[in-house]
Amino acid sequence: MVHIFVQLLFIWVSLF
């Protein structure tokens, strides 16, 4: 379930 974490991180980066 690492993909979920990676996607979440990507979303955070996009927010910034």
Steps between C-alpha positions, in 0.01 A plus 500: 500500500791730432339633183238676709767674706687605187183640348426692819850645497457603136174677587672688783777608264243615246324704768819687576 
